[in-house]
């Protein structure tokens, strides 16, 4: 896991490891982009539905399921700049009304 140091703005009580006296380490999510192979497929399925679903609409549907991804996080997933967790992928499939197997088919 890769970490990057930022000036200490967060309190150590939040659970981040402290790298030095003046800095706090935070996980870099952009390094995990190689783990996301599904972003372009999610975008295609989102735009291919009868009624095109915007990223904001998708974020709202995910929020109803208890998954807190904002529009920028969905954009980063679709652009493969952010990794995607398994439960996020399953929730996105549910919101788009597609079976997860449709994303796992050979491309």
C-alpha positions as CSV (number, residue, x, y, z in Angstrom):
1,X,0.0,0.0,0.0
2,X,1.3,3.4,-0.9
3,X,1.1,6.5,1.3
4,X,1.7,10.2,0.6
5,X,2.5,12.8,3.3
6,X,0.3,15.8,3.7
7,X,0.7,18.6,6.3
8,X,-0.9,17.5,9.5
9,X,-4.4,18.7,9.2
10,X,-6.1,15.6,10.5
11,X,-6.1,14.5,14.1
12,X,-4.2,11.2,14.8
13,X,-7.4,10.0,16.4
14,X,-8.9,9.5,13.0
15,X,-6.7,6.4,12.5
16,X,-4.1,7.6,10.1
17,X,-0.5,6.6,10.7
18,X,1.7,9.5,11.5
19,X,4.9,9.5,9.3
20,X,6.7,12.2,11.3
21,X,6.0,14.9,13.8
22,X,4.9,17.4,11.2
23,X,3.1,15.2,8.7
24,X,0.3,12.6,8.5
25,X,0.2,9.8,5.9
26,X,-2.9,9.3,3.8
27,X,-3.6,6.5,1.3
28,X,-3.3,7.4,-2.3
29,X,-6.2,5.9,-4.2
30,X,-4.9,7.0,-7.6
31,X,-2.2,4.3,-7.4
32,X,-4.8,1.6,-7.5
33,X,-6.1,2.6,-10.9
34,X,-4.6,-0.5,-12.5
35,X,-7.1,-2.6,-10.4
36,X,-10.1,-1.0,-12.1
37,X,-10.9,-2.7,-15.5
38,X,-14.6,-2.0,-15.3
39,X,-14.8,1.8,-15.5
40,X,-15.3,2.1,-19.3
41,X,-17.8,-0.7,-19.2
42,X,-19.8,1.0,-16.4
43,X,-19.8,4.2,-18.4
44,X,-21.0,2.3,-21.5
45,X,-23.8,0.5,-19.6
46,X,-24.8,3.8,-17.9
47,X,-25.2,5.6,-21.2
48,X,-26.7,2.7,-23.1
49,X,-29.7,2.4,-21.0
50,X,-33.1,3.5,-22.5
51,X,-33.1,6.5,-20.2
52,X,-29.5,7.7,-19.9
53,X,-28.4,7.9,-16.3
54,X,-26.2,10.8,-15.3
55,X,-23.4,10.4,-12.8
56,X,-25.4,12.5,-10.4
57,X,-28.4,10.2,-10.8
58,X,-26.2,7.2,-10.2
59,X,-24.6,8.8,-7.1
60,X,-28.2,9.4,-5.8
61,X,-29.2,5.8,-6.4
62,X,-26.1,4.5,-4.7
63,X,-26.8,6.8,-1.7
64,X,-30.2,5.1,-1.4
65,X,-28.4,1.8,-1.1
66,X,-26.0,3.2,1.5
67,X,-23.0,3.5,-0.8
68,X,-21.5,7.0,-0.5
69,X,-19.9,7.8,-3.9
70,X,-20.2,11.4,-5.2
71,X,-20.2,12.4,-8.9
72,X,-16.5,13.0,-8.9
73,X,-15.7,9.5,-7.5
74,X,-17.9,7.9,-10.2
75,X,-16.1,10.0,-12.8
76,X,-12.7,8.8,-11.5
77,X,-13.9,5.2,-11.5
78,X,-15.1,5.5,-15.1
79,X,-11.8,7.1,-16.1
80,X,-9.9,4.4,-14.3
81,X,-8.3,6.9,-11.9
82,X,-9.8,5.2,-8.9
83,X,-10.1,1.6,-7.9
84,X,-13.5,0.1,-7.3
85,X,-14.4,-2.2,-4.4
86,X,-16.4,-5.3,-4.9
87,X,-19.5,-4.1,-3.0
88,X,-19.4,-0.8,-4.9
89,X,-19.3,-2.7,-8.2
90,X,-22.3,-4.9,-7.1
91,X,-24.3,-1.8,-6.0
92,X,-23.5,0.0,-9.3
93,X,-24.8,-3.1,-11.2
94,X,-28.0,-3.1,-9.1
95,X,-28.5,0.6,-9.8
96,X,-28.0,0.2,-13.5
97,X,-30.2,-2.9,-13.5
98,X,-27.6,-5.2,-15.1
99,X,-26.2,-8.5,-14.0
100,X,-22.6,-8.4,-12.8
101,X,-21.8,-11.2,-15.2
102,X,-22.4,-8.6,-18.0
103,X,-19.3,-6.8,-16.8
104,X,-17.2,-10.0,-16.4
105,X,-17.7,-11.2,-20.0
106,X,-14.6,-11.3,-22.2
107,X,-14.1,-8.1,-24.0
